[in-house]
Amino acid sequence: MKVLVFDVSGRYAHFRKYYTNSSSLTYLVPPRTTLCGLAAGILGIERDAYYDQFVPGKVDIGVQILKPARKIMQTVNYMKIEGPKDFIQPKNHTQIPFEILTGDDGVAYRIYFSSNQAEIMDRMTESVREGWSWYPPYLGSAPFQCSLTYVCDTEADYGVKDGRIRVSSLVRVESIKEKTLDILSEPVSLYRENMPRYFDNGRTLHETASYLYDVNGKALKMEVKEPVLSLEICNEQVCVTFM
């Protein structure tokens, strides 16, 4: 399987939880739907026009935490704009709690991208390698722009692994074999979150899944029921599951 590996990093991020309403809460890591939107923006595909091309199986994406992040709560002042004058003298406004991710050195994630659509895979690889994006990339919310750093593109082994392995990426809870997760041999800070997987046309949420990860980005030792991506990066063997 051909896979593209690249890093995204920035000072701040906000990945809105799909079930929040007035208070804008954030995930600690970008959901699969956010990463699909990021990839579509790099390729120049219009909003809501890429869902059929980015369903699991056609496009597979994994994500790994590179820098631990923390949440801070800010208040955003929203104005009701009905005409040009309201920008100068707004009649109504409301304050909404807004959760933001940041860290001592900002936030950063490693993305593992693969597609069985040759055109998408080739264009994505070329764009990231050259550091070029059709639309400005950002971490979940438009004010939080980010940079893309090419790591590698290579042929990787993809298949079911026997025994326990160290998984560096987020992993779906349903993919972990029961009672095989190692939480005793070394300290871990586990986090479990329910995230959207992909949208149908019309931006209708099709499927969600529960994911498990270490908030500090440590690889977790476990047995996995589904195929695992295995590749070498900087002389280190890495195992990744797709979201």
Helices and strands as residue ranges (DSSP letters): E 2-10, H 32-43, G 51-54, E 59-67, E 70-79, G 84-87, E 93-102, E 107-115, H 118-130, E 147-155, E 157-159, E 165-167, E 171-172, G 173-175, E 190-200, E 204-214, E 220-222, E 228-233, E 236-240
